[in-house]
Amino acid sequence: MSFSAVNILGTMPEIYLTFFGCILLILETMIPKEKRSWLAYFTIIALVFAMVASIGLNGKGLPLYSGLYIVDPFSNFFKIIIYIAAIITILFSLPYLDQEDIHLGEYYAFILFSVVGMMVMVSAGDLITLFLGIELMSLCFYVLVGLKRDDNRSVEASFKYFLLGSFTAAIFLFGISFLYGAAGTETISGLAGFISNPGTLKPMVMVGMILTLVGFTFKVSAVPFHMWTPDVYEGAPTVVTGFMATAGKIAAFAVFLRVFWVAFSGNRHDWDILIILVSILSMAVGNIVAIMQTNLKRMLAYSSIGHAGYALMALLLPNRESLFALLFYVFTYMFMTVGAFGVILMMRKKGVEGEEIEDFVGLSKRHPIAALVMLIFMFSLAGIPPFGGFLAKFYIFFAVVHAGYTWLAVVGIIFAAIGAYYYLKVVMAMYMKEPNGSVVFHSSLMGRIALALTAGTTVILGVYPAPFVAYIKSSLALFIP
Amino acid sequence: MFSQSHPEHYVPIFLFLLVAVGFGAVSLTVGKLIRPKNPYKDKNAPYECGVPPINDARERFSVRYYVIAMLFLVFDVEVVFLYPWAVDFDRLGLFGLVEMMIFIFILLVGYVYAWKKEALEWD
């Protein structure tokens, strides 16, 4: 054990953010309640700092701490998405937290710590490092979900998430122990070497693989491990829901991809049937159950289950095209989902949020700009051109067809068509009906900036994706053959 | 590494499992067979210091000591890690010193936070 400047430098963004999180905890006790919004600005500065550091580290492709930690363009791409999601979340949260009377300084510290957890996840080169990252992220989420301590739904959601999350963590850890028992190593690259030729230990590897798959599918909320999603997404404060549904899920996708494409690349034909099954089930449950929802947060939760199904299809064949499709998908998904939750949290009626679809009735008459922004997100989530969501689905289906699963792409397109119905239902409510409720659209400057950013990016991703495509192509990881 | 060539290494674990299950099963069955069976109302009532129970025990009450327990945890964990470091101080050298300072800094943050949140006040 010794000092190594490279290791310290490579993990500088994580060190920054942990340090800033600690400082925030102390600052929070010192500054008066009226000045809490300074903590938000401070957090944004911290995230921008970390983003600059991550961009500076780009293209290095370093295995640090003797392979426990990997800083490569792939992980940096995901880190940058996570920073952007966190910044947008904080822009949304300023007036919202005061309105809901949950403006605690700890909120910002927990956001920063969960970001650190996600960074550790996407950079993990070792299953134990990966597990630590998942736990750090999840612990912060358990607390953030229960932030509305006086609201039964919020507390229930937090507790449910905590129980199911800890069960899944145990199952995941059990899977790691099987893999370690078989291979004698838990670094991802070490496992890859063993698993391509496991000999008589194949059953152990299979059990370990299936158990880790359970852990990942829980985190990306794919069927059959999706039960927590609707309740937790509905009960959590809407800013937190937006953050969980984007950053948390995207980080889980990154590790899912890294573990399955690197460690389990040797036995691809053992797991591709499982991925196909999970993907079809997710698309079916997500898109069909969402039709019956009247609560918009719940509907978006089912929609996010469906989107996990689409994205999972890209995991089937490890090649550059699938990787590009998945990266483009999560990039687009982040902007449109966090934006849609942002619109919901700005709808206010008598002290609570307007989270029912009913509350959006006739929005175009009363607040045309809000309705237009929501329309962009809904069309994009449904995959209607010319928005980013269309291109994202297009790339995914193309990659699936090229991987030789044309029938699966057809299934996906059918479910996408079913899914379009419930997104359009929201648009219809906003544009084709007369307003009746007492819901007002209440936005602040920071919220408007965040909405402009998310809606603008969603449109640009569909109309002029070239710069984003070039950027994503440049961060395709080094580990692809 | 899992040793496929020596499955007999797992015999003690198997025996342990057998003894654990067997002990529970045997003591419960034997007890059931030989004890006198004479239940009546007072015997089945929950015992509460000899006083008849007044209401349901499932209600919320403030556990003052949990804050103390949490603070204790902070310092307890600190000491657990400080001892091995102190024992091996020479070998760990500057690296160990810096590492420990970072560790203590993080714990101090927790301490200052608890202090400022008035967790150390009794009321």
Interface residues (C-beta under 8 A of the other chain):
Chain A: M1 S2 F3 C22 L25 I26 T29 M30 G181 A182 G184 T200 L201 M204
Chain B: M1 F2 Q4 L92 L94 F95 V98 F105 I106 V109 G110 V112 Y113 K116 K117
